Amino acid sequence: MTQLILAAQGQAQAQGGGWGFIIMMVLIFAIMWWFMIRPQQKRQKEIRKFQNALAEGTKVVTGGGIYGVVKRIDNAANTVDVEIARGVVITVDRGYVFANAAAQNPNA
């Protein structure tokens, strides 16, 4: 008789453990989304907004870490000409211009 009761309790605990595991996994995913994925999405949105608002004369930093000033924007080719030194102009894809150099380094 006691063996039957113990067996029934063991089965009840095993069944309840499945729901507990699912709830725990959902909570872990929610925490990861809140602290990791959500801030990254916000950052990407800010970068896209900056890239769409580029204007000539803006000091920028490219994805390769090159500082320069925007000289020309070609919307058809989706490129930006960046002057990195006097007379030295490079063409960079608009998607690789990530930051405003003046905002990052206000003393420069």
Residue pairs with C-beta under 8 A, 6 or more apart in sequence:
47 98
47 99
50 97
50 98
50 99
50 100
51 94
51 95
51 97
54 60
54 70
54 73
54 80
54 94
54 97
55 70
55 73
56 70
56 71
56 72
56 73
57 69
57 70
58 69
58 70
58 100
58 102
59 67
59 68
59 69
59 70
59 100
59 101
59 102
59 108
60 67
60 68
60 69
60 70
60 80
60 82
60 97
60 98
60 99
60 100
60 101
61 67
61 97
61 98
61 99
61 100
61 101
61 104
62 68
62 82
62 92
62 96
62 97
62 98
63 96
63 97
63 98
64 96
66 82
66 84
66 90
67 84
67 101
68 82
68 83
68 84
68 90
68 101
69 82
69 83
70 80
70 81
70 82
70 97
71 81
71 82
71 83
71 89
72 80
72 81
73 79
73 80
73 81
73 94
74 80
74 81
78 93
78 94
78 95
79 91
79 92
79 93
79 94
80 91
80 92
80 93
80 94
80 97
81 89
81 90
81 91
81 92
82 89
82 90
82 91
82 92
82 97
83 89
84 90
101 108
102 108
